[in-house]
């Protein structure tokens, strides 16, 4: 049975808290690194970074909220 997930979050089966799927984050980081390496100027690099990271946290980790559990915000910061 697959865990309940949303973006790069999954509901941990033992604690009932939302956790970050670090393997998926690592995959995303590698993909972003490749995109950044292909840019040909600093402005292009910044545009790529902002378009990916600007939405990355809110779209994949959810906005920090109490209903995600008390460790959610700390997990976002450490990731």
C-alpha positions, 0 to 999 in steps of 0.5 A, a space after each residue: 500500500 502506497 503512503 498518502 502523499 501531497 507534493 513531496 510530503 507523505 504521511 508517515 505511517 507510524 507517527 501520523 505526521 507529514 514528512 518530507 520525501 528526501 529522495 524526491 527532493 534530491 532528485 529535484 535538486 539534481 534536475 535543478 542543478 542541470 538546468 542551472 548549468 545550462 544557463 548562459 548568463 547570470 540573469 538567466 541563472 537567476 530567472 531559472 533559480 527564481 522560477 524553480 525555487 520561488 514555487 518549490 517550497 510552497 508547492 512541494 512542502 505545503 505552506 507551514 501550518 499547524 495541521 502538518 504537525 509540529 515538526 513540519 517547519 523544522 523539516 522545511 528549514 533543514 531540507 
